[in-house]
Amino acid sequence: MAHQILLPRADGTCAPYTLGEPSTYPSSSAPSHSRVAYAAAHVVCDPLAENGPVSPAHLDWDATMAYRHHLWSLGFSVAEAMDTAQRGMGLDWKVTGELIRRSVADARAIGAGIACGAGTDQLASSARVTLDDVQAAYEEQCSFIEGEGGRIILMASRALASCARTPDDYIQVYDRILTQVSQPVILHWLGDMFDPALAGYWGYQDLDAAMMTCLSIIERHAAKIDGIKISLLNADREIAMRRHLPPAVRMYTGDDFNYPELIRGDEQGYSHALLGIFDAIAPAAAAALQA
């Protein structure tokens, strides 16, 4: 049976639009054999509760967890509690911890893949935040995730961007965290086109210079780094960085514009995937990865 929805027109009226039949895709619960693919999962808010950027988050836990099981059923690993899940934009650390606890437990019960975002968003925004505060906040979240049995995605920190003064400040913080983790982590470089508060990350406004700082950290700690996700919406820069990574360190694309060609790769390599868009187009993306 065809369904109709009303779409707004420029003149303020609405016009009926008849939806086509949904596409069908071959499905498999087996992960891709050639690429590691994480879907950065959204959360589902409780529609009857008060939710807002400055109020505690209220989730519909049944719907939120059901969608993670949907992603796992298609062969994806789940990247939990990332910026895609509104970290720093309404999802506070208390609820984030509960989300991580539930998701890691469910993943373990069915043998599914999961990695969880560790950040510093429990820190209040303040000009008095120090590098020691940032390090302690990272340590708290990393310890919690590993204590629950999860693997870490080390997210970019607004607090670090606000208090760091030189590239050496970033090196100091990442050195301290990476020497403590028990399993290899995924780093996340989120560009200021996604979050203006992260401008100048790694100590430079110039992205090529910033990349060199990031690469120096990766080279120093290659045994503790599974890979890096970069979200810069610049395919050429991602490819350039990919070609400079140590052999055992993966590039995970976070480029929602250019991910097909970056995952496909070229004669010198390819990117794996850690993408929020895979949450939205999961059946199609899963079929493409299995093709």
PECORKA-V989650 format. One record per residue. PHI is phi in whole degrees, -180 to 180 (* if undefined). OMEGA is omega in degrees with one decimal (* if undefined). D_FIRST is the distance of its C-alpha to the first C-alpha in Angstrom with 2 decimals. Layout:
BEGIN
PHI_OMEGA_D_FIRST, PHI_OMEGA_D_FIRST
END
This chain:
BEGIN
*_-179.2_0.00, -72_178.4_3.80, -112_177.8_6.49, -117_171.7_9.91, -128_177.4_13.30, -101_179.2_16.75, -114_-178.3_19.30, -74_174.1_23.02, -101_-180.0_25.12, -63_-177.9_28.80, -86_177.2_29.87, 93_176.5_28.39, -90_179.2_25.49, -118_178.8_21.79, -123_177.9_19.30, -73_177.0_15.50, -131_-179.5_13.89, -92_-179.4_10.42, -73_175.4_9.82, -78_177.2_9.78, -69_-179.5_8.70, -66_176.3_11.21, -74_175.6_14.49, -116_-178.1_16.10, -132_172.9_19.84, -63_-176.4_22.52, -127_176.7_23.81, -151_177.9_27.24, -86_-179.7_29.01, -79_176.1_32.24, -64_174.4_33.61, -59_180.0_34.25, -85_-172.8_37.59, -109_-179.4_38.68, -136_169.2_37.74, -87_-173.5_37.81, -130_173.5_34.55, -104_168.6_34.22, -100_176.5_31.17, -79_-167.1_32.56, -86_171.9_30.32, -78_172.4_29.40, -112_178.4_29.84, -112_179.1_27.63, -75_171.1_29.55, -71_-174.2_29.64, -69_-177.9_27.88, -99_-179.0_30.20, -104_177.5_33.39, -82_178.6_35.54, -125_178.9_35.09, -169_-176.4_36.94, -59_-176.5_39.13, -114_178.2_42.27, -113_178.9_41.08, -58_-178.3_40.60, -76_175.0_37.18, -126_-176.3_34.99, -102_165.5_32.29, -85_-171.2_29.41, -66_-179.1_30.99, -62_-179.0_28.32, -69_179.4_25.62, -62_-178.5_28.28, -74_178.7_29.45, -61_-179.4_26.06, -71_175.0_25.30, -64_177.1_28.64, -66_174.7_27.84, -61_179.3_24.60, -64_178.1_26.86, -62_-178.1_29.42, -66_179.1_26.97, -97_176.7_26.37, 96_178.5_30.13, -80_158.1_30.96, -85_-179.3_33.96, -107_168.8_33.51, -95_-171.1_35.72, -94_171.1_36.03, 59_176.1_37.25, -94_175.5_37.47, -61_176.4_37.24, -59_179.9_33.47, -90_176.0_33.57, 71_172.7_35.39, -60_-179.1_38.88, 75_-178.4_41.34, -135_178.3_38.65, 130_179.1_38.05, -91_-175.7_38.05, -80_-173.9_41.65, -64_179.8_43.71, -61_-180.0_43.73, -72_176.5_39.95, -58_178.8_39.93, -60_178.0_42.38, -67_177.3_40.20, -62_178.5_37.18, -62_-178.8_39.37, -59_-178.7_40.77, -67_-175.1_37.42, -69_178.5_35.92, -64_179.2_39.07, -63_179.7_39.27, -67_178.7_35.69, -63_179.9_36.24, -63_-176.9_39.51, -65_-177.6_38.03, -114_178.6_35.65, 71_-177.5_37.84, -97_-178.6_35.63, -86_177.7_36.97, -157_168.6_37.60, -141_-168.5_39.96, -127_-178.3_40.46, -74_173.3_41.61, -112_-179.0_45.19, -135_-179.9_46.34, -132_-171.4_48.74, -76_171.7_46.48, -78_177.5_48.36, -77_174.3_51.16, -72_177.1_51.43, -64_-177.0_51.56, -162_176.3_55.27, -70_-177.7_57.86, -92_178.2_59.92, -65_-177.7_57.64, -114_175.9_59.71, -61_177.4_59.17, -63_176.8_60.24, -62_-179.4_57.54, -63_179.5_54.91, -60_-179.1_56.24, -65_179.4_56.27, -67_175.2_52.68, -59_-178.6_51.49, -61_179.2_53.59, -61_-176.4_52.06, -72_177.8_48.47, -63_179.2_49.32, -63_179.3_51.28, -63_-177.5_48.44, -62_-179.9_45.88, -67_176.7_48.30, -65_176.9_49.34, -84_-179.4_45.78, 94_-178.8_45.73, -96_173.2_43.65, -102_-167.7_44.36, -104_161.7_45.00, -109_-175.3_43.52, -84_-173.3_46.35, -77_172.8_44.72, -65_-172.9_46.51, -114_172.8_48.36, -61_-178.9_48.57, -64_177.9_51.72, -66_178.8_53.32, -61_-177.1_52.50, -81_-175.2_54.18, -107_178.8_57.36, -70_-179.6_57.99, -114_-177.0_60.63, -142_173.4_61.09, -57_179.9_59.37, -63_177.1_61.74, -65_176.6_60.11, -65_180.0_56.79, -61_179.7_58.66, -60_-177.1_60.43, -66_-178.0_57.28, -67_175.5_55.32, -57_-176.1_58.45, -66_-177.8_58.82, -72_-174.9_55.23, -69_176.4_54.90, -75_-176.5_58.17, -100_-174.1_56.88, -68_-176.5_53.43, -94_178.5_53.41, -131_178.1_50.58, -58_-177.0_49.64, -109_168.9_47.46, -105_173.6_45.07, -80_177.6_46.39, -132_173.9_44.13, -106_-178.9_45.24, -101_-175.9_42.95, -76_-177.0_43.85, -74_172.1_44.54, -70_173.7_41.56, -94_-177.3_39.57, -148_-177.7_42.31, -58_-180.0_45.27, -68_-179.4_47.35, -100_177.4_47.61, -60_179.1_49.37, 79_-178.9_52.47, -63_-173.1_51.36, 71_172.3_53.84, 97_-178.4_56.54, -141_168.5_55.87, -75_178.2_53.92, -72_-173.2_54.27, -69_177.8_51.49, -67_177.0_53.67, -67_177.6_56.38, -61_179.7_53.88, -60_-178.9_52.56, -66_175.3_56.10, -63_179.9_56.56, -61_179.7_53.32, -64_179.1_54.33, -65_176.9_57.75, -66_180.0_56.24, -62_-179.0_54.03, -65_179.7_57.05, -70_-172.4_59.15, -128_-173.3_56.60, -56_-178.9_54.73, -70_-179.6_55.04, -103_-175.7_53.20, -125_174.6_50.35, -72_-178.4_47.35, -179_175.9_46.06, -134_171.4_45.30, -98_172.9_42.07, -116_-178.9_42.67, -124_-177.8_40.36, -118_-179.4_42.15, 55_-179.9_39.53, -141_-174.1_42.25, -63_-178.0_41.74, -63_-180.0_45.35, -68_177.6_46.80, -63_179.7_44.66, -63_179.4_45.79, -61_179.7_49.38, -69_179.2_49.33, -56_-177.4_47.62, -75_179.1_50.53, -104_-178.7_53.05, -74_171.2_51.67, -57_-172.7_53.72, -55_-175.2_52.48, -90_-177.5_51.01, -101_-177.0_49.18, -85_165.4_45.55, -96_174.2_43.95, -108_178.5_40.53, -73_170.8_38.69, -120_-173.5_37.25, -88_-177.1_36.58, -71_178.7_33.01, -93_-167.3_33.70, -116_-172.6_35.51, -62_-177.7_34.48, -60_-178.6_33.18, -73_178.5_36.59, -71_176.3_38.52, -71_177.7_36.89, -61_175.2_37.33, 83_-179.1_40.96, -142_-175.7_43.89, -68_-178.9_47.02, -105_177.9_48.51, 147_-177.0_45.74, -154_175.9_42.30, -102_165.8_40.72, -83_-171.4_38.87, -133_168.4_36.08, -142_-163.8_35.87, -133_171.8_33.04, -70_-179.2_30.95, -65_178.1_28.34, -65_173.9_27.77, -63_-174.0_26.46, -81_-176.5_23.68, -119_-169.8_22.83, -54_-177.8_23.85, -61_180.0_21.69, -67_-179.3_22.56, -65_179.4_26.15, -63_179.1_26.66, -64_179.7_25.62, -65_-179.6_27.97, -68_179.5_30.80, -89_-174.5_30.51, -68_*_30.44
END
